[in-house]
Amino acid sequence: MTGWSYGGYMTSWLIGHYQIWKAAMAGAPVTDIYDEYNLSDGNVGNRYGFKGSPYVGDNLKDFRAQSPITYAAQMKTPTLIMHDTGDARVTITQGYSCFTR
């Protein structure tokens, strides 16, 4: 299984929920939507997919529930994570956080 950008997010999401693939490649995956909100150049747009900013009310729980990193303990599929240090939309911290979990 493989995907890049949103496909990388979906790859990360799926390997955390289903252990049916022999291998995966996640390219520029958003693994932590809260981290993405804080570090990405597109953070303002992210809040429209939720009830608003993660800093308002209990919105943070929604950001955490939709983040693949929340389900890292269930990730058993061997995964190659590819990223670019110059990517301002999906910062390299996304790949690092998934790799170290």
Biopython code that builds the backbone (N, CA, C, O; Angstrom):
import numpy as np
from Bio.PDB.StructureBuilder import StructureBuilder

atoms = [
    (1, "MET", "N", (0.840, -1.145, 0.000)),
    (1, "MET", "CA", (0.000, 0.000, 0.000)),
    (1, "MET", "C", (0.889, 1.213, 0.000)),
    (1, "MET", "O", (1.955, 1.213, 0.615)),
    (2, "THR", "N", (0.457, 2.248, -0.687)),
    (2, "THR", "CA", (1.271, 3.449, -0.775)),
    (2, "THR", "C", (0.411, 4.677, -1.021)),
    (2, "THR", "O", (-0.714, 4.576, -1.510)),
    (3, "GLY", "N", (0.946, 5.821, -0.681)),
    (3, "GLY", "CA", (0.282, 7.086, -0.958)),
    (3, "GLY", "C", (1.185, 8.247, -0.596)),
    (3, "GLY", "O", (2.087, 8.122, 0.232)),
    (4, "TRP", "N", (0.931, 9.368, -1.225)),
    (4, "TRP", "CA", (1.728, 10.573, -0.973)),
    (4, "TRP", "C", (0.785, 11.712, -0.624)),
    (4, "TRP", "O", (-0.303, 11.808, -1.192)),
    (5, "SER", "N", (1.177, 12.563, 0.285)),
    (5, "SER", "CA", (0.389, 13.716, 0.735)),
    (5, "SER", "C", (-0.881, 13.210, 1.429)),
    (5, "SER", "O", (-0.787, 12.562, 2.472)),
    (6, "TYR", "N", (-2.050, 13.488, 0.877)),
    (6, "TYR", "CA", (-3.262, 12.957, 1.518)),
    (6, "TYR", "C", (-3.237, 11.426, 1.484)),
    (6, "TYR", "O", (-3.729, 10.768, 2.400)),
    (7, "GLY", "N", (-2.668, 10.877, 0.434)),
    (7, "GLY", "CA", (-2.512, 9.430, 0.359)),
    (7, "GLY", "C", (-1.575, 8.904, 1.436)),
    (7, "GLY", "O", (-1.746, 7.785, 1.920)),
    (8, "GLY", "N", (-0.579, 9.712, 1.813)),
    (8, "GLY", "CA", (0.310, 9.354, 2.920)),
    (8, "GLY", "C", (-0.439, 9.346, 4.240)),
    (8, "GLY", "O", (-0.225, 8.483, 5.091)),
    (9, "TYR", "N", (-1.327, 10.332, 4.393)),
    (9, "TYR", "CA", (-2.195, 10.363, 5.583)),
    (9, "TYR", "C", (-3.060, 9.104, 5.619)),
    (9, "TYR", "O", (-3.167, 8.450, 6.656)),
    (10, "MET", "N", (-3.672, 8.770, 4.492)),
    (10, "MET", "CA", (-4.541, 7.587, 4.441)),
    (10, "MET", "C", (-3.748, 6.302, 4.671)),
    (10, "MET", "O", (-4.234, 5.382, 5.329)),
    (11, "THR", "N", (-2.531, 6.236, 4.131)),
    (11, "THR", "CA", (-1.682, 5.072, 4.376)),
    (11, "THR", "C", (-1.412, 4.926, 5.864)),
    (11, "THR", "O", (-1.543, 3.835, 6.419)),
    (12, "SER", "N", (-1.032, 6.031, 6.514)),
    (12, "SER", "CA", (-0.769, 6.008, 7.956)),
    (12, "SER", "C", (-2.009, 5.619, 8.742)),
    (12, "SER", "O", (-1.928, 4.858, 9.707)),
    (13, "TRP", "N", (-3.153, 6.140, 8.330)),
    (13, "TRP", "CA", (-4.415, 5.836, 9.000)),
    (13, "TRP", "C", (-4.738, 4.344, 8.869)),
    (13, "TRP", "O", (-5.082, 3.685, 9.850)),
    (14, "LEU", "N", (-4.622, 3.830, 7.655)),
    (14, "LEU", "CA", (-5.007, 2.438, 7.402)),
    (14, "LEU", "C", (-4.084, 1.434, 8.091)),
    (14, "LEU", "O", (-4.559, 0.419, 8.602)),
    (15, "ILE", "N", (-2.771, 1.696, 8.116)),
    (15, "ILE", "CA", (-1.886, 0.731, 8.786)),
    (15, "ILE", "C", (-2.062, 0.762, 10.298)),
    (15, "ILE", "O", (-1.644, -0.166, 10.990)),
    (16, "GLY", "N", (-2.673, 1.815, 10.813)),
    (16, "GLY", "CA", (-2.976, 1.871, 12.240)),
    (16, "GLY", "C", (-4.295, 1.217, 12.598)),
    (16, "GLY", "O", (-4.591, 1.008, 13.775)),
    (17, "HIS", "N", (-5.092, 0.890, 11.582)),
    (17, "HIS", "CA", (-6.405, 0.288, 11.832)),
    (17, "HIS", "C", (-6.555, -1.128, 11.278)),
    (17, "HIS", "O", (-7.397, -1.899, 11.738)),
    (18, "TYR", "N", (-5.723, -1.462, 10.280)),
    (18, "TYR", "CA", (-5.823, -2.790, 9.657)),
    (18, "TYR", "C", (-4.422, -3.347, 9.467)),
    (18, "TYR", "O", (-3.538, -2.650, 8.969)),
    (19, "GLN", "N", (-4.215, -4.580, 9.855)),
    (19, "GLN", "CA", (-2.914, -5.223, 9.703)),
    (19, "GLN", "C", (-2.991, -6.285, 8.601)),
    (19, "GLN", "O", (-2.779, -7.471, 8.854)),
    (20, "ILE", "N", (-3.295, -5.846, 7.387)),
    (20, "ILE", "CA", (-3.482, -6.800, 6.288)),
    (20, "ILE", "C", (-2.446, -6.658, 5.177)),
    (20, "ILE", "O", (-2.400, -7.490, 4.271)),
    (21, "TRP", "N", (-1.598, -5.598, 5.232)),
    (21, "TRP", "CA", (-0.622, -5.377, 4.175)),
    (21, "TRP", "C", (0.738, -5.920, 4.579)),
    (21, "TRP", "O", (1.083, -5.948, 5.760)),
    (22, "LYS", "N", (1.507, -6.351, 3.582)),
    (22, "LYS", "CA", (2.848, -6.859, 3.841)),
    (22, "LYS", "C", (3.850, -5.724, 3.995)),
    (22, "LYS", "O", (4.853, -5.874, 4.693)),
    (23, "ALA", "N", (3.586, -4.584, 3.348)),
    (23, "ALA", "CA", (4.475, -3.427, 3.435)),
    (23, "ALA", "C", (3.703, -2.179, 3.026)),
    (23, "ALA", "O", (2.665, -2.263, 2.370)),
    (24, "ALA", "N", (4.225, -1.027, 3.421)),
    (24, "ALA", "CA", (3.588, 0.245, 3.075)),
    (24, "ALA", "C", (4.663, 1.299, 2.829)),
    (24, "ALA", "O", (5.781, 1.187, 3.331)),
    (25, "MET", "N", (4.311, 2.328, 2.049)),
    (25, "MET", "CA", (5.161, 3.495, 1.852)),
    (25, "MET", "C", (4.268, 4.714, 2.042)),
    (25, "MET", "O", (3.298, 4.906, 1.308)),
    (26, "ALA", "N", (4.602, 5.533, 3.028)),
    (26, "ALA", "CA", (3.845, 6.751, 3.293)),
    (26, "ALA", "C", (4.716, 7.937, 2.899)),
    (26, "ALA", "O", (5.758, 8.183, 3.507)),
    (27, "GLY", "N", (4.284, 8.663, 1.887)),
    (27, "GLY", "CA", (5.029, 9.824, 1.420)),
    (27, "GLY", "C", (4.418, 11.103, 1.966)),
    (27, "GLY", "O", (3.227, 11.353, 1.782)),
    (28, "ALA", "N", (5.219, 11.906, 2.630)),
    (28, "ALA", "CA", (4.773, 13.166, 3.242)),
    (28, "ALA", "C", (3.455, 12.977, 3.996)),
    (28, "ALA", "O", (2.489, 13.699, 3.750)),
    (29, "PRO", "N", (3.418, 12.009, 4.911)),
    (29, "PRO", "CA", (2.157, 11.744, 5.602)),
    (29, "PRO", "C", (1.883, 12.730, 6.730)),
    (29, "PRO", "O", (2.778, 13.042, 7.516)),
    (30, "VAL", "N", (0.673, 13.213, 6.812)),
    (30, "VAL", "CA", (0.242, 13.961, 7.999)),
    (30, "VAL", "C", (-0.124, 12.895, 9.018)),
    (30, "VAL", "O", (-1.099, 12.165, 8.840)),
    (31, "THR", "N", (0.657, 12.808, 10.082)),
    (31, "THR", "CA", (0.411, 11.780, 11.087)),
    (31, "THR", "C", (-0.198, 12.351, 12.363)),
    (31, "THR", "O", (-0.829, 11.628, 13.135)),
    (32, "ASP", "N", (-0.007, 13.651, 12.581)),
    (32, "ASP", "CA", (-0.546, 14.313, 13.766)),
    (32, "ASP", "C", (-1.183, 15.630, 13.331)),
    (32, "ASP", "O", (-0.481, 16.600, 13.045)),
    (33, "ILE", "N", (-2.499, 15.660, 13.283)),
    (33, "ILE", "CA", (-3.212, 16.839, 12.787)),
    (33, "ILE", "C", (-3.023, 18.039, 13.706)),
    (33, "ILE", "O", (-3.020, 19.178, 13.239)),
    (34, "TYR", "N", (-2.868, 17.803, 14.990)),
    (34, "TYR", "CA", (-2.597, 18.896, 15.926)),
    (34, "TYR", "C", (-1.238, 19.523, 15.623)),
    (34, "TYR", "O", (-1.112, 20.747, 15.575)),
    (35, "ASP", "N", (-0.225, 18.688, 15.419)),
    (35, "ASP", "CA", (1.105, 19.162, 15.038)),
    (35, "ASP", "C", (1.040, 19.898, 13.699)),
    (35, "ASP", "O", (1.685, 20.931, 13.521)),
    (36, "GLU", "N", (0.279, 19.374, 12.782)),
    (36, "GLU", "CA", (0.094, 19.999, 11.469)),
    (36, "GLU", "C", (-0.523, 21.386, 11.623)),
    (36, "GLU", "O", (-0.120, 22.325, 10.937)),
    (37, "TYR", "N", (-1.488, 21.516, 12.508)),
    (37, "TYR", "CA", (-2.132, 22.804, 12.763)),
    (37, "TYR", "C", (-1.110, 23.818, 13.283)),
    (37, "TYR", "O", (-1.156, 24.993, 12.917)),
    (38, "ASN", "N", (-0.206, 23.372, 14.119)),
    (38, "ASN", "CA", (0.772, 24.269, 14.736)),
    (38, "ASN", "C", (1.951, 24.616, 13.842)),
    (38, "ASN", "O", (2.497, 25.712, 13.968)),
    (39, "LEU", "N", (2.368, 23.727, 12.944)),
    (39, "LEU", "CA", (3.607, 23.928, 12.200)),
    (39, "LEU", "C", (3.449, 24.173, 10.707)),
    (39, "LEU", "O", (4.371, 24.695, 10.081)),
    (40, "SER", "N", (2.337, 23.820, 10.127)),
    (40, "SER", "CA", (2.162, 23.914, 8.684)),
    (40, "SER", "C", (1.832, 25.335, 8.240)),
    (40, "SER", "O", (1.341, 26.150, 9.021)),
    (41, "ASP", "N", (2.113, 25.612, 6.970)),
    (41, "ASP", "CA", (1.733, 26.913, 6.427)),
    (41, "ASP", "C", (0.248, 26.971, 6.073)),
    (41, "ASP", "O", (-0.273, 28.041, 5.756)),
    (42, "GLY", "N", (-0.428, 25.839, 6.125)),
    (42, "GLY", "CA", (-1.859, 25.803, 5.805)),
    (42, "GLY", "C", (-2.730, 25.570, 7.025)),
    (42, "GLY", "O", (-3.838, 25.046, 6.907)),
    (43, "ASN", "N", (-2.239, 25.955, 8.198)),
    (43, "ASN", "CA", (-2.931, 25.615, 9.437)),
    (43, "ASN", "C", (-4.313, 26.238, 9.569)),
    (43, "ASN", "O", (-5.209, 25.609, 10.133)),
    (44, "VAL", "N", (-4.513, 27.427, 9.078)),
    (44, "VAL", "CA", (-5.806, 28.083, 9.254)),
    (44, "VAL", "C", (-6.913, 27.296, 8.553)),
    (44, "VAL", "O", (-8.026, 27.186, 9.066)),
    (45, "GLY", "N", (-6.603, 26.757, 7.390)),
    (45, "GLY", "CA", (-7.593, 25.973, 6.661)),
    (45, "GLY", "C", (-7.978, 24.686, 7.366)),
    (45, "GLY", "O", (-9.100, 24.205, 7.212)),
    (46, "ASN", "N", (-7.050, 24.121, 8.144)),
    (46, "ASN", "CA", (-7.330, 22.863, 8.846)),
    (46, "ASN", "C", (-8.478, 22.985, 9.828)),
    (46, "ASN", "O", (-9.209, 22.017, 10.039)),
    (47, "ARG", "N", (-8.651, 24.130, 10.425)),
    (47, "ARG", "CA", (-9.693, 24.267, 11.438)),
    (47, "ARG", "C", (-11.089, 24.155, 10.849)),
    (47, "ARG", "O", (-12.041, 23.867, 11.575)),
    (48, "TYR", "N", (-11.230, 24.378, 9.542)),
    (48, "TYR", "CA", (-12.549, 24.294, 8.930)),
    (48, "TYR", "C", (-13.024, 22.853, 8.765)),
    (48, "TYR", "O", (-14.216, 22.614, 8.573)),
    (49, "GLY", "N", (-12.115, 21.903, 8.836)),
    (49, "GLY", "CA", (-12.489, 20.499, 8.787)),
    (49, "GLY", "C", (-12.970, 19.986, 10.138)),
    (49, "GLY", "O", (-13.468, 18.867, 10.256)),
    (50, "PHE", "N", (-12.810, 20.828, 11.150)),
    (50, "PHE", "CA", (-13.217, 20.476, 12.508)),
    (50, "PHE", "C", (-14.188, 21.553, 13.002)),
    (50, "PHE", "O", (-14.694, 22.343, 12.205)),
    (51, "LYS", "N", (-14.442, 21.586, 14.277)),
    (51, "LYS", "CA", (-15.361, 22.586, 14.846)),
    (51, "LYS", "C", (-14.678, 23.925, 15.068)),
    (51, "LYS", "O", (-15.318, 24.876, 15.516)),
    (52, "GLY", "N", (-13.395, 24.016, 14.766)),
    (52, "GLY", "CA", (-12.621, 25.238, 14.967)),
    (52, "GLY", "C", (-11.229, 24.911, 15.449)),
    (52, "GLY", "O", (-10.752, 23.787, 15.295)),
    (53, "SER", "N", (-10.591, 25.882, 16.023)),
    (53, "SER", "CA", (-9.232, 25.748, 16.529)),
    (53, "SER", "C", (-9.161, 24.664, 17.614)),
    (53, "SER", "O", (-10.107, 24.491, 18.382)),
    (54, "PRO", "N", (-8.025, 23.926, 17.675)),
    (54, "PRO", "CA", (-7.877, 22.926, 18.734)),
    (54, "PRO", "C", (-7.755, 23.560, 20.122)),
    (54, "PRO", "O", (-7.829, 22.869, 21.138)),
    (55, "TYR", "N", (-7.568, 24.870, 20.153)),
    (55, "TYR", "CA", (-7.416, 25.573, 21.424)),
    (55, "TYR", "C", (-8.735, 26.087, 21.980)),
    (55, "TYR", "O", (-8.753, 26.763, 23.008)),
    (56, "VAL", "N", (-9.832, 25.772, 21.314)),
    (56, "VAL", "CA", (-11.147, 26.242, 21.751)),
    (56, "VAL", "C", (-11.953, 25.056, 22.267)),
    (56, "VAL", "O", (-12.094, 24.045, 21.579)),
    (57, "GLY", "N", (-12.467, 25.183, 23.453)),
    (57, "GLY", "CA", (-13.315, 24.137, 24.032)),
    (57, "GLY", "C", (-12.615, 22.791, 24.074)),
    (57, "GLY", "O", (-11.448, 22.691, 24.452)),
    (58, "ASP", "N", (-13.343, 21.764, 23.681)),
    (58, "ASP", "CA", (-12.762, 20.418, 23.678)),
    (58, "ASP", "C", (-12.454, 19.942, 22.252)),
    (58, "ASP", "O", (-12.484, 18.743, 21.975)),
    (59, "ASN", "N", (-12.161, 20.876, 21.361)),
    (59, "ASN", "CA", (-11.856, 20.540, 19.970)),
    (59, "ASN", "C", (-10.600, 19.689, 19.811)),
    (59, "ASN", "O", (-10.475, 18.944, 18.839)),
    (60, "LEU", "N", (-9.677, 19.794, 20.750)),
    (60, "LEU", "CA", (-8.433, 19.039, 20.645)),
    (60, "LEU", "C", (-8.695, 17.535, 20.562)),
    (60, "LEU", "O", (-7.959, 16.821, 19.882)),
    (61, "LYS", "N", (-9.721, 17.050, 21.237)),
    (61, "LYS", "CA", (-10.011, 15.614, 21.198)),
    (61, "LYS", "C", (-10.354, 15.155, 19.778)),
    (61, "LYS", "O", (-10.038, 14.029, 19.395)),
    (62, "ASP", "N", (-10.999, 16.026, 19.002)),
    (62, "ASP", "CA", (-11.312, 15.684, 17.617)),
    (62, "ASP", "C", (-10.046, 15.636, 16.759)),
    (62, "ASP", "O", (-9.903, 14.759, 15.907)),
    (63, "PHE", "N", (-9.131, 16.578, 16.986)),
    (63, "PHE", "CA", (-7.863, 16.574, 16.260)),
    (63, "PHE", "C", (-7.090, 15.296, 16.579)),
    (63, "PHE", "O", (-6.520, 14.676, 15.681)),
    (64, "ARG", "N", (-7.069, 14.904, 17.841)),
    (64, "ARG", "CA", (-6.350, 13.693, 18.254)),
    (64, "ARG", "C", (-7.010, 12.430, 17.683)),
    (64, "ARG", "O", (-6.316, 11.514, 17.242)),
    (65, "ALA", "N", (-8.338, 12.382, 17.692)),
    (65, "ALA", "CA", (-9.049, 11.196, 17.206)),
    (65, "ALA", "C", (-8.832, 10.959, 15.712)),
    (65, "ALA", "O", (-8.881, 9.816, 15.257)),
    (66, "GLN", "N", (-8.591, 12.025, 14.943)),
    (66, "GLN", "CA", (-8.400, 11.896, 13.501)),
    (66, "GLN", "C", (-6.927, 11.817, 13.098)),
    (66, "GLN", "O", (-6.610, 11.790, 11.909)),
    (67, "SER", "N", (-6.041, 11.780, 14.070)),
    (67, "SER", "CA", (-4.603, 11.708, 13.793)),
    (67, "SER", "C", (-4.124, 10.259, 13.796)),
    (67, "SER", "O", (-4.322, 9.547, 14.781)),
    (68, "PRO", "N", (-3.497, 9.814, 12.706)),
    (68, "PRO", "CA", (-2.984, 8.440, 12.672)),
    (68, "PRO", "C", (-2.024, 8.116, 13.813)),
    (68, "PRO", "O", (-1.962, 6.965, 14.245)),
    (69, "ILE", "N", (-1.282, 9.089, 14.308)),
    (69, "ILE", "CA", (-0.308, 8.848, 15.363)),
    (69, "ILE", "C", (-0.977, 8.343, 16.646)),
    (69, "ILE", "O", (-0.342, 7.673, 17.460)),
    (70, "THR", "N", (-2.240, 8.664, 16.817)),
    (70, "THR", "CA", (-2.997, 8.191, 17.977)),
    (70, "THR", "C", (-3.061, 6.664, 17.989)),
    (70, "THR", "O", (-3.169, 6.047, 19.048)),
    (71, "TYR", "N", (-2.996, 6.071, 16.816)),
    (71, "TYR", "CA", (-3.139, 4.623, 16.675)),
    (71, "TYR", "C", (-1.795, 3.951, 16.355)),
    (71, "TYR", "O", (-1.764, 2.847, 15.812)),
    (72, "ALA", "N", (-0.697, 4.615, 16.692)),
    (72, "ALA", "CA", (0.644, 4.097, 16.384)),
    (72, "ALA", "C", (0.911, 2.738, 17.023)),
    (72, "ALA", "O", (1.632, 1.922, 16.447)),
    (73, "ALA", "N", (0.360, 2.486, 18.171)),
    (73, "ALA", "CA", (0.587, 1.195, 18.844)),
    (73, "ALA", "C", (0.050, 0.030, 18.020)),
    (73, "ALA", "O", (0.522, -1.098, 18.166)),
    (74, "GLN", "N", (-0.915, 0.287, 17.169)),
    (74, "GLN", "CA", (-1.487, -0.768, 16.330)),
    (74, "GLN", "C", (-0.776, -0.888, 14.983)),
    (74, "GLN", "O", (-1.105, -1.780, 14.201)),
    (75, "MET", "N", (0.184, -0.020, 14.694)),
    (75, "MET", "CA", (0.898, -0.063, 13.411)),
    (75, "MET", "C", (1.924, -1.187, 13.444)),
    (75, "MET", "O", (2.936, -1.088, 14.138)),
    (76, "LYS", "N", (1.668, -2.246, 12.700)),
    (76, "LYS", "CA", (2.564, -3.404, 12.650)),
    (76, "LYS", "C", (3.179, -3.590, 11.265)),
    (76, "LYS", "O", (4.157, -4.326, 11.127)),
    (77, "THR", "N", (2.636, -2.950, 10.250)),
    (77, "THR", "CA", (3.100, -3.099, 8.876)),
    (77, "THR", "C", (4.456, -2.417, 8.698)),
    (77, "THR", "O", (4.599, -1.253, 9.072)),
    (78, "PRO", "N", (5.457, -3.108, 8.138)),
    (78, "PRO", "CA", (6.726, -2.443, 7.834)),
    (78, "PRO", "C", (6.469, -1.289, 6.864)),
    (78, "PRO", "O", (5.870, -1.483, 5.807)),
    (79, "THR", "N", (6.926, -0.089, 7.231)),
    (79, "THR", "CA", (6.578, 1.103, 6.464)),
    (79, "THR", "C", (7.800, 1.953, 6.163)),
    (79, "THR", "O", (8.594, 2.264, 7.050)),
    (80, "LEU", "N", (7.936, 2.324, 4.893)),
    (80, "LEU", "CA", (8.939, 3.285, 4.473)),
    (80, "LEU", "C", (8.274, 4.654, 4.520)),
    (80, "LEU", "O", (7.231, 4.863, 3.901)),
    (81, "ILE", "N", (8.876, 5.586, 5.254)),
    (81, "ILE", "CA", (8.338, 6.944, 5.352)),
    (81, "ILE", "C", (9.267, 7.855, 4.559)),
    (81, "ILE", "O", (10.461, 7.941, 4.845)),
    (82, "MET", "N", (8.704, 8.537, 3.555)),
    (82, "MET", "CA", (9.491, 9.445, 2.728)),
    (82, "MET", "C", (9.005, 10.873, 2.946)),
    (82, "MET", "O", (7.803, 11.129, 3.030)),
    (83, "HIS", "N", (9.963, 11.801, 3.037)),
    (83, "HIS", "CA", (9.631, 13.197, 3.313)),
    (83, "HIS", "C", (10.654, 14.110, 2.670)),
    (83, "HIS", "O", (11.673, 13.659, 2.147)),
    (84, "ASP", "N", (10.368, 15.393, 2.716)),
    (84, "ASP", "CA", (11.268, 16.409, 2.187)),
    (84, "ASP", "C", (11.432, 17.500, 3.237)),
    (84, "ASP", "O", (10.440, 18.028, 3.741)),
    (85, "THR", "N", (12.655, 17.837, 3.568)),
    (85, "THR", "CA", (12.889, 18.853, 4.601)),
    (85, "THR", "C", (12.387, 20.238, 4.185)),
    (85, "THR", "O", (12.190, 21.099, 5.042)),
    (86, "GLY", "N", (12.180, 20.463, 2.904)),
    (86, "GLY", "CA", (11.715, 21.765, 2.425)),
    (86, "GLY", "C", (10.207, 21.871, 2.287)),
    (86, "GLY", "O", (9.708, 22.876, 1.780)),
    (87, "ASP", "N", (9.480, 20.872, 2.720)),
    (87, "ASP", "CA", (8.022, 20.872, 2.585)),
    (87, "ASP", "C", (7.398, 21.721, 3.690)),
    (87, "ASP", "O", (7.427, 21.340, 4.860)),
    (88, "ALA", "N", (6.834, 22.867, 3.319)),
    (88, "ALA", "CA", (6.215, 23.758, 4.314)),
    (88, "ALA", "C", (4.779, 23.358, 4.610)),
    (88, "ALA", "O", (4.226, 23.759, 5.634)),
    (89, "ARG", "N", (4.173, 22.579, 3.738)),
    (89, "ARG", "CA", (2.785, 22.167, 3.937)),
    (89, "ARG", "C", (2.685, 21.015, 4.920)),
    (89, "ARG", "O", (1.857, 21.033, 5.830)),
    (90, "VAL", "N", (3.533, 20.013, 4.732)),
    (90, "VAL", "CA", (3.595, 18.865, 5.647)),
    (90, "VAL", "C", (5.026, 18.801, 6.155)),
    (90, "VAL", "O", (5.909, 18.273, 5.479)),
    (91, "THR", "N", (5.249, 19.334, 7.334)),
    (91, "THR", "CA", (6.616, 19.433, 7.858)),
    (91, "THR", "C", (7.197, 18.049, 8.144)),
    (91, "THR", "O", (6.468, 17.091, 8.403)),
    (92, "ILE", "N", (8.502, 17.971, 8.090)),
    (92, "ILE", "CA", (9.191, 16.693, 8.274)),
    (92, "ILE", "C", (8.959, 16.104, 9.664)),
    (92, "ILE", "O", (9.152, 14.905, 9.870)),
    (93, "THR", "N", (8.549, 16.933, 10.608)),
    (93, "THR", "CA", (8.244, 16.431, 11.950)),
    (93, "THR", "C", (7.140, 15.382, 11.910)),
    (93, "THR", "O", (7.069, 14.521, 12.787)),
    (94, "GLN", "N", (6.289, 15.450, 10.908)),
    (94, "GLN", "CA", (5.216, 14.461, 10.763)),
    (94, "GLN", "C", (5.795, 13.058, 10.550)),
    (94, "GLN", "O", (5.356, 12.092, 11.175)),
    (95, "GLY", "N", (6.775, 12.964, 9.668)),
    (95, "GLY", "CA", (7.420, 11.680, 9.413)),
    (95, "GLY", "C", (8.233, 11.200, 10.601)),
    (95, "GLY", "O", (8.220, 10.015, 10.933)),
    (96, "TYR", "N", (8.946, 12.130, 11.246)),
    (96, "TYR", "CA", (9.746, 11.766, 12.411)),
    (96, "TYR", "C", (8.874, 11.218, 13.535)),
    (96, "TYR", "O", (9.231, 10.229, 14.175)),
    (97, "SER", "N", (7.739, 11.854, 13.774)),
    (97, "SER", "CA", (6.894, 11.410, 14.882)),
    (97, "SER", "C", (6.348, 10.003, 14.630)),
    (97, "SER", "O", (6.219, 9.211, 15.563)),
    (98, "CYS", "N", (6.033, 9.697, 13.397)),
    (98, "CYS", "CA", (5.544, 8.357, 13.077)),
    (98, "CYS", "C", (6.683, 7.339, 13.182)),
    (98, "CYS", "O", (6.475, 6.225, 13.663)),
    (99, "PHE", "N", (7.871, 7.712, 12.739)),
    (99, "PHE", "CA", (9.027, 6.820, 12.767)),
    (99, "PHE", "C", (9.417, 6.461, 14.199)),
    (99, "PHE", "O", (9.770, 5.313, 14.471)),
    (100, "THR", "N", (9.361, 7.414, 15.105)),
    (100, "THR", "CA", (9.842, 7.180, 16.473)),
    (100, "THR", "C", (8.809, 6.507, 17.371)),
    (100, "THR", "O", (9.139, 6.139, 18.498)),
    (101, "ARG", "N", (7.604, 6.338, 16.922)),
    (101, "ARG", "CA", (6.588, 5.700, 17.767)),
    (101, "ARG", "C", (6.629, 4.225, 17.674)),
    (101, "ARG", "O", (5.837, 3.544, 18.325)),
]
sb = StructureBuilder()
sb.init_structure("model")
sb.init_model(0)
sb.init_chain("A")
sb.init_seg("    ")
for serial, (resi, resn, name, xyz) in enumerate(atoms, 1):
    if name == "N":
        sb.init_residue(resn, " ", resi, " ")
    sb.init_atom(name, np.array(xyz, "f"), 0.0, 1.0, " ", f" {name:<3s}", serial, name[0])
structure = sb.get_structure()
